[in-house]
Amino acid sequence: MKNRMKELRKTRGISQDKMAQMLGVSRQTIISIERERYNPSLPLAIQIARCFDAQVEDVFILEDKDLN
């Protein structure tokens, strides 16, 4: 699943460490999500979207290949 997390985080001037603290996860989790190596759980995806005052669909992009 694609995401805009790094772009949105940088636009708002939030470091990976700060984002991790805000979400209660490790910096490594933030890195893994941004590199699209890890898809967050639904509750975490909602928390991430709320940090950016956005909808989940504005942060995470579901592609056809993800539906199989």
PyMOL Python script that loads the backbone (N, CA, C, O; Angstrom):
from pymol import cmd

cmd.read_pdbstr("""\
ATOM      1  N   MET A   1       0.845  -1.171   0.000  1.00  0.00           N
ATOM      2  CA  MET A   1       0.000   0.000   0.000  1.00  0.00           C
ATOM      3  C   MET A   1       0.898   1.243   0.000  1.00  0.00           C
ATOM      4  O   MET A   1       1.829   1.355   0.797  1.00  0.00           O
ATOM      5  N   LYS A   2       0.604   2.144  -0.885  1.00  0.00           N
ATOM      6  CA  LYS A   2       1.345   3.402  -0.967  1.00  0.00           C
ATOM      7  C   LYS A   2       0.880   4.328   0.146  1.00  0.00           C
ATOM      8  O   LYS A   2      -0.223   4.180   0.673  1.00  0.00           O
ATOM      9  N   ASN A   3       1.738   5.292   0.501  1.00  0.00           N
ATOM     10  CA  ASN A   3       1.318   6.286   1.476  1.00  0.00           C
ATOM     11  C   ASN A   3       2.055   7.598   1.257  1.00  0.00           C
ATOM     12  O   ASN A   3       3.101   7.647   0.610  1.00  0.00           O
ATOM     13  N   ARG A   4       1.481   8.660   1.811  1.00  0.00           N
ATOM     14  CA  ARG A   4       2.031  10.009   1.710  1.00  0.00           C
ATOM     15  C   ARG A   4       2.558  10.487   3.057  1.00  0.00           C
ATOM     16  O   ARG A   4       2.720  11.687   3.280  1.00  0.00           O
ATOM     17  N   MET A   5       2.821   9.549   3.941  1.00  0.00           N
ATOM     18  CA  MET A   5       3.174   9.902   5.310  1.00  0.00           C
ATOM     19  C   MET A   5       4.445  10.761   5.388  1.00  0.00           C
ATOM     20  O   MET A   5       4.451  11.773   6.089  1.00  0.00           O
ATOM     21  N   LYS A   6       5.494  10.387   4.700  1.00  0.00           N
ATOM     22  CA  LYS A   6       6.747  11.149   4.749  1.00  0.00           C
ATOM     23  C   LYS A   6       6.530  12.564   4.228  1.00  0.00           C
ATOM     24  O   LYS A   6       6.983  13.534   4.834  1.00  0.00           O
ATOM     25  N   GLU A   7       5.837  12.672   3.105  1.00  0.00           N
ATOM     26  CA  GLU A   7       5.549  13.976   2.509  1.00  0.00           C
ATOM     27  C   GLU A   7       4.769  14.864   3.480  1.00  0.00           C
ATOM     28  O   GLU A   7       5.131  16.021   3.692  1.00  0.00           O
ATOM     29  N   LEU A   8       3.712  14.329   4.064  1.00  0.00           N
ATOM     30  CA  LEU A   8       2.888  15.096   4.990  1.00  0.00           C
ATOM     31  C   LEU A   8       3.653  15.458   6.261  1.00  0.00           C
ATOM     32  O   LEU A   8       3.508  16.559   6.793  1.00  0.00           O
ATOM     33  N   ARG A   9       4.453  14.534   6.733  1.00  0.00           N
ATOM     34  CA  ARG A   9       5.238  14.765   7.951  1.00  0.00           C
ATOM     35  C   ARG A   9       6.246  15.888   7.727  1.00  0.00           C
ATOM     36  O   ARG A   9       6.377  16.789   8.556  1.00  0.00           O
ATOM     37  N   LYS A  10       6.959  15.829   6.598  1.00  0.00           N
ATOM     38  CA  LYS A  10       7.967  16.846   6.303  1.00  0.00           C
ATOM     39  C   LYS A  10       7.335  18.215   6.058  1.00  0.00           C
ATOM     40  O   LYS A  10       7.877  19.238   6.478  1.00  0.00           O
ATOM     41  N   THR A  11       6.189  18.230   5.379  1.00  0.00           N
ATOM     42  CA  THR A  11       5.485  19.495   5.118  1.00  0.00           C
ATOM     43  C   THR A  11       5.140  20.193   6.424  1.00  0.00           C
ATOM     44  O   THR A  11       5.152  21.422   6.499  1.00  0.00           O
ATOM     45  N   ARG A  12       4.836  19.416   7.447  1.00  0.00           N
ATOM     46  CA  ARG A  12       4.458  19.980   8.742  1.00  0.00           C
ATOM     47  C   ARG A  12       5.639  20.143   9.697  1.00  0.00           C
ATOM     48  O   ARG A  12       5.475  20.582  10.835  1.00  0.00           O
ATOM     49  N   GLY A  13       6.830  19.785   9.219  1.00  0.00           N
ATOM     50  CA  GLY A  13       8.034  19.959  10.030  1.00  0.00           C
ATOM     51  C   GLY A  13       8.109  19.043  11.233  1.00  0.00           C
ATOM     52  O   GLY A  13       8.648  19.418  12.274  1.00  0.00           O
ATOM     53  N   ILE A  14       7.563  17.832  11.091  1.00  0.00           N
ATOM     54  CA  ILE A  14       7.564  16.867  12.187  1.00  0.00           C
ATOM     55  C   ILE A  14       8.665  15.831  11.921  1.00  0.00           C
ATOM     56  O   ILE A  14       8.707  15.225  10.850  1.00  0.00           O
ATOM     57  N   SER A  15       9.542  15.637  12.890  1.00  0.00           N
ATOM     58  CA  SER A  15      10.594  14.627  12.744  1.00  0.00           C
ATOM     59  C   SER A  15      10.007  13.226  12.921  1.00  0.00           C
ATOM     60  O   SER A  15       8.898  13.056  13.427  1.00  0.00           O
ATOM     61  N   GLN A  16      10.776  12.237  12.495  1.00  0.00           N
ATOM     62  CA  GLN A  16      10.344  10.851  12.700  1.00  0.00           C
ATOM     63  C   GLN A  16      10.238  10.546  14.187  1.00  0.00           C
ATOM     64  O   GLN A  16       9.317   9.850  14.614  1.00  0.00           O
ATOM     65  N   ASP A  17      11.176  11.061  14.978  1.00  0.00           N
ATOM     66  CA  ASP A  17      11.132  10.842  16.426  1.00  0.00           C
ATOM     67  C   ASP A  17       9.872  11.440  17.038  1.00  0.00           C
ATOM     68  O   ASP A  17       9.203  10.794  17.844  1.00  0.00           O
ATOM     69  N   LYS A  18       9.549  12.667  16.657  1.00  0.00           N
ATOM     70  CA  LYS A  18       8.356  13.335  17.190  1.00  0.00           C
ATOM     71  C   LYS A  18       7.094  12.587  16.780  1.00  0.00           C
ATOM     72  O   LYS A  18       6.181  12.410  17.587  1.00  0.00           O
ATOM     73  N   MET A  19       7.043  12.150  15.525  1.00  0.00           N
ATOM     74  CA  MET A  19       5.877  11.403  15.027  1.00  0.00           C
ATOM     75  C   MET A  19       5.714  10.117  15.833  1.00  0.00           C
ATOM     76  O   MET A  19       4.602   9.761  16.224  1.00  0.00           O
ATOM     77  N   ALA A  20       6.815   9.428  16.077  1.00  0.00           N
ATOM     78  CA  ALA A  20       6.775   8.186  16.850  1.00  0.00           C
ATOM     79  C   ALA A  20       6.243   8.453  18.256  1.00  0.00           C
ATOM     80  O   ALA A  20       5.426   7.689  18.770  1.00  0.00           O
ATOM     81  N   GLN A  21       6.708   9.541  18.879  1.00  0.00           N
ATOM     82  CA  GLN A  21       6.231   9.897  20.222  1.00  0.00           C
ATOM     83  C   GLN A  21       4.734  10.206  20.204  1.00  0.00           C
ATOM     84  O   GLN A  21       3.995   9.771  21.087  1.00  0.00           O
ATOM     85  N   MET A  22       4.296  10.953  19.203  1.00  0.00           N
ATOM     86  CA  MET A  22       2.886  11.328  19.095  1.00  0.00           C
ATOM     87  C   MET A  22       1.988  10.097  18.984  1.00  0.00           C
ATOM     88  O   MET A  22       0.872  10.083  19.502  1.00  0.00           O
ATOM     89  N   LEU A  23       2.487   9.064  18.302  1.00  0.00           N
ATOM     90  CA  LEU A  23       1.701   7.863  18.036  1.00  0.00           C
ATOM     91  C   LEU A  23       1.939   6.742  19.037  1.00  0.00           C
ATOM     92  O   LEU A  23       1.200   5.757  19.052  1.00  0.00           O
ATOM     93  N   GLY A  24       2.963   6.882  19.873  1.00  0.00           N
ATOM     94  CA  GLY A  24       3.271   5.838  20.841  1.00  0.00           C
ATOM     95  C   GLY A  24       3.872   4.596  20.208  1.00  0.00           C
ATOM     96  O   GLY A  24       3.636   3.474  20.657  1.00  0.00           O
ATOM     97  N   VAL A  25       4.658   4.816  19.150  1.00  0.00           N
ATOM     98  CA  VAL A  25       5.342   3.710  18.471  1.00  0.00           C
ATOM     99  C   VAL A  25       6.828   4.039  18.383  1.00  0.00           C
ATOM    100  O   VAL A  25       7.248   5.129  18.773  1.00  0.00           O
ATOM    101  N   SER A  26       7.616   3.112  17.878  1.00  0.00           N
ATOM    102  CA  SER A  26       9.048   3.349  17.733  1.00  0.00           C
ATOM    103  C   SER A  26       9.341   4.128  16.444  1.00  0.00           C
ATOM    104  O   SER A  26       8.543   4.135  15.507  1.00  0.00           O
ATOM    105  N   ARG A  27      10.482   4.767  16.428  1.00  0.00           N
ATOM    106  CA  ARG A  27      10.927   5.461  15.212  1.00  0.00           C
ATOM    107  C   ARG A  27      11.060   4.455  14.065  1.00  0.00           C
ATOM    108  O   ARG A  27      10.777   4.780  12.912  1.00  0.00           O
ATOM    109  N   GLN A  28      11.487   3.247  14.384  1.00  0.00           N
ATOM    110  CA  GLN A  28      11.632   2.198  13.367  1.00  0.00           C
ATOM    111  C   GLN A  28      10.286   1.893  12.711  1.00  0.00           C
ATOM    112  O   GLN A  28      10.239   1.610  11.514  1.00  0.00           O
ATOM    113  N   THR A  29       9.207   1.943  13.463  1.00  0.00           N
ATOM    114  CA  THR A  29       7.869   1.730  12.898  1.00  0.00           C
ATOM    115  C   THR A  29       7.549   2.822  11.890  1.00  0.00           C
ATOM    116  O   THR A  29       7.025   2.537  10.813  1.00  0.00           O
ATOM    117  N   ILE A  30       7.859   4.071  12.229  1.00  0.00           N
ATOM    118  CA  ILE A  30       7.626   5.196  11.307  1.00  0.00           C
ATOM    119  C   ILE A  30       8.434   4.996  10.026  1.00  0.00           C
ATOM    120  O   ILE A  30       7.915   5.179   8.925  1.00  0.00           O
ATOM    121  N   ILE A  31       9.689   4.625  10.172  1.00  0.00           N
ATOM    122  CA  ILE A  31      10.550   4.383   9.009  1.00  0.00           C
ATOM    123  C   ILE A  31       9.969   3.274   8.142  1.00  0.00           C
ATOM    124  O   ILE A  31       9.910   3.412   6.920  1.00  0.00           O
ATOM    125  N   SER A  32       9.544   2.190   8.754  1.00  0.00           N
ATOM    126  CA  SER A  32       8.997   1.052   8.004  1.00  0.00           C
ATOM    127  C   SER A  32       7.715   1.422   7.261  1.00  0.00           C
ATOM    128  O   SER A  32       7.507   0.982   6.130  1.00  0.00           O
ATOM    129  N   ILE A  33       6.866   2.215   7.879  1.00  0.00           N
ATOM    130  CA  ILE A  33       5.631   2.649   7.210  1.00  0.00           C
ATOM    131  C   ILE A  33       5.978   3.557   6.039  1.00  0.00           C
ATOM    132  O   ILE A  33       5.446   3.384   4.942  1.00  0.00           O
ATOM    133  N   GLU A  34       6.866   4.523   6.261  1.00  0.00           N
ATOM    134  CA  GLU A  34       7.235   5.462   5.196  1.00  0.00           C
ATOM    135  C   GLU A  34       7.885   4.766   4.013  1.00  0.00           C
ATOM    136  O   GLU A  34       7.701   5.181   2.869  1.00  0.00           O
ATOM    137  N   ARG A  35       8.635   3.719   4.278  1.00  0.00           N
ATOM    138  CA  ARG A  35       9.292   2.968   3.194  1.00  0.00           C
ATOM    139  C   ARG A  35       8.384   1.894   2.599  1.00  0.00           C
ATOM    140  O   ARG A  35       8.798   1.116   1.740  1.00  0.00           O
ATOM    141  N   GLU A  36       7.142   1.866   3.072  1.00  0.00           N
ATOM    142  CA  GLU A  36       6.121   0.938   2.584  1.00  0.00           C
ATOM    143  C   GLU A  36       6.512  -0.524   2.779  1.00  0.00           C
ATOM    144  O   GLU A  36       6.157  -1.391   1.980  1.00  0.00           O
ATOM    145  N   ARG A  37       7.249  -0.777   3.856  1.00  0.00           N
ATOM    146  CA  ARG A  37       7.615  -2.144   4.229  1.00  0.00           C
ATOM    147  C   ARG A  37       6.635  -2.726   5.234  1.00  0.00           C
ATOM    148  O   ARG A  37       6.599  -3.934   5.468  1.00  0.00           O
ATOM    149  N   TYR A  38       5.836  -1.831   5.824  1.00  0.00           N
ATOM    150  CA  TYR A  38       4.883  -2.229   6.869  1.00  0.00           C
ATOM    151  C   TYR A  38       3.609  -1.427   6.695  1.00  0.00           C
ATOM    152  O   TYR A  38       3.649  -0.203   6.570  1.00  0.00           O
ATOM    153  N   ASN A  39       2.479  -2.117   6.686  1.00  0.00           N
ATOM    154  CA  ASN A  39       1.177  -1.452   6.640  1.00  0.00           C
ATOM    155  C   ASN A  39       0.643  -1.384   8.063  1.00  0.00           C
ATOM    156  O   ASN A  39       0.541  -2.405   8.742  1.00  0.00           O
ATOM    157  N   PRO A  40       0.304  -0.182   8.512  1.00  0.00           N
ATOM    158  CA  PRO A  40      -0.173  -0.052   9.888  1.00  0.00           C
ATOM    159  C   PRO A  40      -1.544  -0.679  10.079  1.00  0.00           C
ATOM    160  O   PRO A  40      -2.305  -0.852   9.127  1.00  0.00           O
ATOM    161  N   SER A  41      -1.839  -1.009  11.309  1.00  0.00           N
ATOM    162  CA  SER A  41      -3.180  -1.492  11.652  1.00  0.00           C
ATOM    163  C   SER A  41      -4.162  -0.356  11.398  1.00  0.00           C
ATOM    164  O   SER A  41      -3.766   0.804  11.284  1.00  0.00           O
ATOM    165  N   LEU A  42      -5.433  -0.692  11.310  1.00  0.00           N
ATOM    166  CA  LEU A  42      -6.454   0.329  11.093  1.00  0.00           C
ATOM    167  C   LEU A  42      -6.444   1.392  12.196  1.00  0.00           C
ATOM    168  O   LEU A  42      -6.480   2.583  11.885  1.00  0.00           O
ATOM    169  N   PRO A  43      -6.396   1.000  13.468  1.00  0.00           N
ATOM    170  CA  PRO A  43      -6.349   2.035  14.518  1.00  0.00           C
ATOM    171  C   PRO A  43      -5.134   2.966  14.378  1.00  0.00           C
ATOM    172  O   PRO A  43      -5.253   4.173  14.589  1.00  0.00           O
ATOM    173  N   LEU A  44      -3.979   2.412  14.027  1.00  0.00           N
ATOM    174  CA  LEU A  44      -2.784   3.238  13.861  1.00  0.00           C
ATOM    175  C   LEU A  44      -2.924   4.135  12.629  1.00  0.00           C
ATOM    176  O   LEU A  44      -2.526   5.299  12.669  1.00  0.00           O
ATOM    177  N   ALA A  45      -3.478   3.614  11.544  1.00  0.00           N
ATOM    178  CA  ALA A  45      -3.696   4.422  10.341  1.00  0.00           C
ATOM    179  C   ALA A  45      -4.621   5.599  10.649  1.00  0.00           C
ATOM    180  O   ALA A  45      -4.405   6.704  10.153  1.00  0.00           O
ATOM    181  N   ILE A  46      -5.634   5.367  11.454  1.00  0.00           N
ATOM    182  CA  ILE A  46      -6.555   6.447  11.846  1.00  0.00           C
ATOM    183  C   ILE A  46      -5.816   7.476  12.692  1.00  0.00           C
ATOM    184  O   ILE A  46      -5.996   8.678  12.494  1.00  0.00           O
ATOM    185  N   GLN A  47      -4.997   7.030  13.621  1.00  0.00           N
ATOM    186  CA  GLN A  47      -4.202   7.950  14.447  1.00  0.00           C
ATOM    187  C   GLN A  47      -3.281   8.802  13.583  1.00  0.00           C
ATOM    188  O   GLN A  47      -3.160  10.008  13.794  1.00  0.00           O
ATOM    189  N   ILE A  48      -2.631   8.166  12.607  1.00  0.00           N
ATOM    190  CA  ILE A  48      -1.721   8.883  11.710  1.00  0.00           C
ATOM    191  C   ILE A  48      -2.490   9.952  10.937  1.00  0.00           C
ATOM    192  O   ILE A  48      -2.047  11.097  10.851  1.00  0.00           O
ATOM    193  N   ALA A  49      -3.625   9.584  10.382  1.00  0.00           N
ATOM    194  CA  ALA A  49      -4.437  10.542   9.626  1.00  0.00           C
ATOM    195  C   ALA A  49      -4.848  11.711  10.519  1.00  0.00           C
ATOM    196  O   ALA A  49      -4.815  12.860  10.080  1.00  0.00           O
ATOM    197  N   ARG A  50      -5.228  11.440  11.745  1.00  0.00           N
ATOM    198  CA  ARG A  50      -5.628  12.508  12.672  1.00  0.00           C
ATOM    199  C   ARG A  50      -4.478  13.457  12.965  1.00  0.00           C
ATOM    200  O   ARG A  50      -4.699  14.657  13.132  1.00  0.00           O
ATOM    201  N   CYS A  51      -3.252  12.942  13.030  1.00  0.00           N
ATOM    202  CA  CYS A  51      -2.080  13.805  13.249  1.00  0.00           C
ATOM    203  C   CYS A  51      -1.951  14.843  12.135  1.00  0.00           C
ATOM    204  O   CYS A  51      -1.469  15.953  12.360  1.00  0.00           O
ATOM    205  N   PHE A  52      -2.383  14.471  10.943  1.00  0.00           N
ATOM    206  CA  PHE A  52      -2.295  15.364   9.793  1.00  0.00           C
ATOM    207  C   PHE A  52      -3.618  16.069   9.510  1.00  0.00           C
ATOM    208  O   PHE A  52      -3.745  16.770   8.505  1.00  0.00           O
ATOM    209  N   ASP A  53      -4.597  15.889  10.386  1.00  0.00           N
ATOM    210  CA  ASP A  53      -5.936  16.455  10.189  1.00  0.00           C
ATOM    211  C   ASP A  53      -6.453  16.084   8.798  1.00  0.00           C
ATOM    212  O   ASP A  53      -6.930  16.934   8.045  1.00  0.00           O
ATOM    213  N   ALA A  54      -6.344  14.791   8.478  1.00  0.00           N
ATOM    214  CA  ALA A  54      -6.711  14.287   7.152  1.00  0.00           C
ATOM    215  C   ALA A  54      -7.528  13.003   7.286  1.00  0.00           C
ATOM    216  O   ALA A  54      -7.628  12.423   8.368  1.00  0.00           O
ATOM    217  N   GLN A  55      -8.098  12.582   6.191  1.00  0.00           N
ATOM    218  CA  GLN A  55      -8.791  11.302   6.121  1.00  0.00           C
ATOM    219  C   GLN A  55      -7.743  10.204   5.889  1.00  0.00           C
ATOM    220  O   GLN A  55      -6.685  10.467   5.317  1.00  0.00           O
ATOM    221  N   VAL A  56      -8.032   9.002   6.323  1.00  0.00           N
ATOM    222  CA  VAL A  56      -7.115   7.877   6.105  1.00  0.00           C
ATOM    223  C   VAL A  56      -6.781   7.752   4.616  1.00  0.00           C
ATOM    224  O   VAL A  56      -5.633   7.499   4.250  1.00  0.00           O
ATOM    225  N   GLU A  57      -7.799   7.933   3.759  1.00  0.00           N
ATOM    226  CA  GLU A  57      -7.608   7.807   2.313  1.00  0.00           C
ATOM    227  C   GLU A  57      -6.698   8.894   1.742  1.00  0.00           C
ATOM    228  O   GLU A  57      -6.167   8.733   0.643  1.00  0.00           O
ATOM    229  N   ASP A  58      -6.507  10.007   2.477  1.00  0.00           N
ATOM    230  CA  ASP A  58      -5.601  11.064   2.037  1.00  0.00           C
ATOM    231  C   ASP A  58      -4.148  10.724   2.342  1.00  0.00           C
ATOM    232  O   ASP A  58      -3.233  11.276   1.731  1.00  0.00           O
ATOM    233  N   VAL A  59      -3.942   9.826   3.277  1.00  0.00           N
ATOM    234  CA  VAL A  59      -2.593   9.434   3.683  1.00  0.00           C
ATOM    235  C   VAL A  59      -2.186   8.108   3.038  1.00  0.00           C
ATOM    236  O   VAL A  59      -1.053   7.951   2.584  1.00  0.00           O
ATOM    237  N   PHE A  60      -3.110   7.170   3.003  1.00  0.00           N
ATOM    238  CA  PHE A  60      -2.820   5.823   2.498  1.00  0.00           C
ATOM    239  C   PHE A  60      -3.603   5.567   1.210  1.00  0.00           C
ATOM    240  O   PHE A  60      -4.808   5.805   1.137  1.00  0.00           O
ATOM    241  N   ILE A  61      -2.887   5.078   0.203  1.00  0.00           N
ATOM    242  CA  ILE A  61      -3.489   4.846  -1.110  1.00  0.00           C
ATOM    243  C   ILE A  61      -3.546   3.345  -1.383  1.00  0.00           C
ATOM    244  O   ILE A  61      -2.515   2.690  -1.536  1.00  0.00           O
ATOM    245  N   LEU A  62      -4.745   2.821  -1.440  1.00  0.00           N
ATOM    246  CA  LEU A  62      -4.953   1.402  -1.709  1.00  0.00           C
ATOM    247  C   LEU A  62      -4.898   1.175  -3.219  1.00  0.00           C
ATOM    248  O   LEU A  62      -5.623   1.832  -3.966  1.00  0.00           O
ATOM    249  N   GLU A  63      -4.060   0.267  -3.672  1.00  0.00           N
ATOM    250  CA  GLU A  63      -3.913  -0.035  -5.085  1.00  0.00           C
ATOM    251  C   GLU A  63      -4.612  -1.354  -5.393  1.00  0.00           C
ATOM    252  O   GLU A  63      -4.864  -2.160  -4.497  1.00  0.00           O
ATOM    253  N   ASP A  64      -4.919  -1.563  -6.656  1.00  0.00           N
ATOM    254  CA  ASP A  64      -5.598  -2.792  -7.069  1.00  0.00           C
ATOM    255  C   ASP A  64      -4.858  -4.038  -6.601  1.00  0.00           C
ATOM    256  O   ASP A  64      -5.489  -5.009  -6.183  1.00  0.00           O
ATOM    257  N   LYS A  65      -3.527  -4.024  -6.665  1.00  0.00           N
ATOM    258  CA  LYS A  65      -2.756  -5.207  -6.251  1.00  0.00           C
ATOM    259  C   LYS A  65      -2.914  -5.515  -4.770  1.00  0.00           C
ATOM    260  O   LYS A  65      -2.696  -6.649  -4.343  1.00  0.00           O
ATOM    261  N   ASP A  66      -3.293  -4.507  -3.980  1.00  0.00           N
ATOM    262  CA  ASP A  66      -3.492  -4.701  -2.541  1.00  0.00           C
ATOM    263  C   ASP A  66      -4.796  -5.421  -2.236  1.00  0.00           C
ATOM    264  O   ASP A  66      -4.983  -5.915  -1.124  1.00  0.00           O
ATOM    265  N   LEU A  67      -5.689  -5.486  -3.194  1.00  0.00           N
ATOM    266  CA  LEU A  67      -6.994  -6.088  -2.979  1.00  0.00           C
ATOM    267  C   LEU A  67      -6.991  -7.601  -3.166  1.00  0.00           C
ATOM    268  O   LEU A  67      -7.975  -8.261  -2.832  1.00  0.00           O
ATOM    269  N   ASN A  68      -5.927  -8.150  -3.680  1.00  0.00           N
ATOM    270  CA  ASN A  68      -5.857  -9.598  -3.939  1.00  0.00           C
ATOM    271  C   ASN A  68      -5.278 -10.359  -2.786  1.00  0.00           C
ATOM    272  O   ASN A  68      -5.155 -11.582  -2.854  1.00  0.00           O
TER     273      ASN A  68
END
""", "prot")
cmd.dss("prot")
cmd.show_as("cartoon", "prot")
cmd.util.cbc("prot")
cmd.orient("prot")
